[in-house]
Amino acid sequence: MAEDSGMDKVRIKVESIAGECQAGHCVGQAIIVDNVNLSGYLCPDALHSIWPWVQALRFRGKLPWGDEDGILIACPDAVNLVRFDVRRVREEEKKQPKG
């Protein structure tokens, strides 16, 4: 059995775009943060806005409102607004074999 690292994976998913994202993000695009590795490209300006929330979720913090496992965060470009769903990735519990 693997040792628990004390960190969860976090998924950053593009939920909506108002205008045209200058970084080329598309609705539905998802990036996984595993430890400090990103599975794909994320605009540096958006990453700067999102990273504190990623850190809280990675280290198993709970958000004090609504959904404790996720939050919607907007990039700082108010003209071409991209909204990201930042969410802890919960590992499915392993099923015990029957019998």
N, C-alpha and C positions, 0 to 999 in steps of 0.2 A: 504494500500500500504506500502511495506517495505521501510524503510529509506535507502538511498544510503550511503554505507559505505565509498565511495571514493576509493575503491580498486576493481580491476578486478581479476577474476580467471586466472590462467596461466596453459597451458598444456605443459608438457615436453614429447616429443615422440621420441623414438629411430628410427632414419631414416636409419642408415646403420652401419654395423660393419665390419671392416677390420681385420681379425684374429679371435681370440676367446676372448670375454669379460670375464675377470676374476671375475667380479661381477655377472655374469649370466644374464645380460640384453639380450633381444631378439628384433630383428627388429619388429616394430609395437607396442611394449610395450608403454603404455602411463601412465603418472602420472599427477594428477591435484593438483595444489597448490591453496588452498582456505584459505585465510588469511595466517597463517603460517603452516597449516596442509597439509601434503603430503598424497595422496590417496594410495601410495604404496612405495616400497623400491626404493631408488636411491643411487647408489654408493657414498660414502662420497667424494671421489676425484672428481667425476663428479659434484656433488652438489656444491663443492667449486668453480669450474670453471663457473658454470651456475648461481649461486645465484645472482650476481650483475644484470644480465639481467632479472631474474625473478622479482627482486625488482623494476626495472625500469618499467617493463610492469604492475606489480600489481598496482603501484601507478599512472598509466595512462600516463607514459612518452611515448614520441614518439621517435623512433629510426631515426636518421638523414639520413639513406641511405636505398635504396630499399624499402622493406616492413616495414612500421612503426609498424606493429603489431607482428613481429616475427623475429627470427634470428637463424641461424644454429651455434651451438657451439660444439666443439670437446672435448672429455675428454683428460686429460693430458697423457694418455698411448699411446705413439707414435707407439708402436709395435702392439697393439691390439686396434686400433683407433675406438672409438664409436662416431658417430655424432648424436647430439640431435637437434630436431626442438623445439625451445622454443617460444611459441606463446600465445598471449593474447586470452582469450576465450570471444568472443562477445556474449552477450545475444541477442537472436532474439527479435526483437521488437514485442510487443504484438499487435495482429491484432484487430482492432476495429470491433465490430459486425456490420454487414450491417443492414441498415434499419433505 
